[in-house]
Amino acid sequence: MQGARCFSDESLAKLRETCQQEPDLAALYAFDLRPSQDCNLAALFAEPLSWPRRLELELSVAAALGLEGVELVNLRRLPLVARYDVLNRGEPLHVGLPEVLAMFIEETVVRYSAFYPLLEALYWQVETKPLAEDML
């Protein structure tokens, strides 16, 4: 997925300029977890933001993109598999605090790597055996 497909070059330039003014924004990703034409935005914050501060940031991002409003998905609050997919398949539009992003990526990859064998084992158990009555 390319952020350029979702937003014009002019909008992306305005967005990056806006993001540079936001000290709490460690990174901003464009992603699409489902096959559709929609672009979603996921944000990694250096510190948890208060509700008014987050709303202010969302309004700034929306104005930069020429939209009425946007919702920034908090990367830290996504389920592990979705978080991994955003980092793996999403496009970073802005990286303001590379050290915070690097630590977040490392934590996500380590947790996903520990979880993946269990997920795969469960998948194969379900695929190779008929489901019990209580699982239907």
PyMOL commands that set and color helices and strands:
alter all, ss='L'
color gray80, all
select helices_A, chain A and resi 3-6+9-20+51-65+75-77+80-89+98-128+133-135
alter helices_A, ss='H'
color red, helices_A
select strands_A, chain A and resi 25-31+40-45+72-74+91-95
alter strands_A, ss='S'
color yellow, strands_A
deselect
rebuild
show_as cartoon
